[in-house]
Amino acid sequence: MSQKAIKITVVGAGPVGALLTVILARHGYQVDLFESREDSRHNDIYQGKSINIALSDRGWLALESVGIADEVKREAIPMYHRVMHDLEGNLTRQAYGKGKQAIWSVSRAKINELLVSLAEKEDKVSLHFSCHVIDVDFDQPAITFKTKQDKIKHNSDLLFGADGAFSKVRRKMQEIPNKRISYSLDYMPQSYIELTIPPAADGSYQLEKQALHIWPRKDFMLIALPNPDGSFTCTLFMNQKGDISFDALTQRSAVEAFFQRYFSDAINLINNPIDEFISRKTTPLSLVHIDPWVVNNNVSLIGDAAHAMVPFYGQGMNCGFEDCRLLRELVSKHNDNWSEILSQYQTQRKPNCDAIIELAKRNFFEMSELSGNSSFQLCKKIEANFNERYPKLWVPLYTMVTFSPDIPYSEALRIGDIQKEIMAEIMALPNIENRWLDEDIYEMLYTLTINRNFKVKKNELS
């Protein structure tokens, strides 16, 4: 089967599916991209939600590989640090990286539309909207869709399910007779709603622009990401059930008291917070594990369909884009040997995606509780100081995940756990809050690190 003869179906025209389509088309494959929703460039499929995302180095590398990074960056806002708001409205800042290292606030809708338009320009790409998956034949492979007018059956040589956390391709995969498919869909206790801080009357930002704002309140938190129009997209994460929860807060008076007590410096900034809280439908947070990702060497899952995670590390889309970048590298390396391509794709990505799912789950605790804790903030200062002295010996976990695409997620998790143990010893030292700049502290930290003898293994990706 020559390269030009291979026809590929991609199900799901979200950012990951659209990016994958561009990559495959540029390698000479004929690609049909199917989406269950209408074309977002002509219809509001997000129902008023802006759904901001945080793009970091792993995502930017993938976008650079298809030549669209600069265009996306023009619509993005760098966030150089997080700003924590305590109950009294006092602010604490914590840098994400060094110098100009930043995570970038980007509209999911905007980046999706840019990537779909990029795919549409490719001669070998055909776009199909309002096509709902009914059935999948994994032997062909072939997929049956219901459209507004009819049912269609589409055959191809390869099929990618890029249709999100509640993937229909994945669900059909689980139903294959005599296939041992391990699968779990777990829900976090928290759900979320989105709120908005509008621009000031003069169009300026009401909060510091180039920062991610967090109101950490232990079991719940509010975050705010900047938009180009001067507004902030706010997301309130809170338990669905319990004493302080979405289910418990149904009366207007209770909601107003909740905002006055926990978000006193934000309540007057948010657009109609009480009514919006009451009227918004909550969205659950889920984590997906499935094994294998690939069946019959011709059908594969990618992005959230394979590894949906919670958003607390800002890596969901970055991870999906890295899936695409790895496939691009493997296609170049193995030409048309899709059996080898898909085998290597699953082997390399599965442990790394399991790792970032775990890290993202853990990071809710860091953001909602630890980020406002003075001991935690001191720990991060000591780590930053030690990293300045020995940048190759100690790379902070956040830096490994966010700014080091050459370090696999699994390595970041492994090294991060060792670093956590070491820092626990340092933070347990007497009077550390007053001695943290003393030379003996860093001598001890150096000795502990050398004795653990951990070295970061680099990613095979270029």
FENJO-V60865 format. One record per helix or strand of 3 or more residues. SS is the DSSP state (H for helix, E for strand). FROM is the first residue (numbers start at 1). TO is the last residue. If there is no record, write none. Layout:
SS:FROM:TO ; SS:FROM:TO
This chain:
H:3:5 ; E:7:11 ; H:15:26 ; E:30:34 ; E:52:55 ; H:57:65 ; H:69:74 ; E:77:79 ; E:81:85 ; E:91:95 ; E:103:107 ; H:108:120 ; E:125:128 ; E:132:137 ; E:142:146 ; E:151:155 ; E:158:161 ; H:168:174 ; E:182:197 ; E:211:216 ; E:221:226 ; E:232:239 ; H:252:262 ; H:273:279 ; E:283:291 ; E:299:301 ; H:304:307 ; H:311:313 ; H:316:334 ; H:338:368 ; H:370:372 ; H:374:389 ; H:397:402 ; H:409:427 ; H:432:435 ; H:439:452
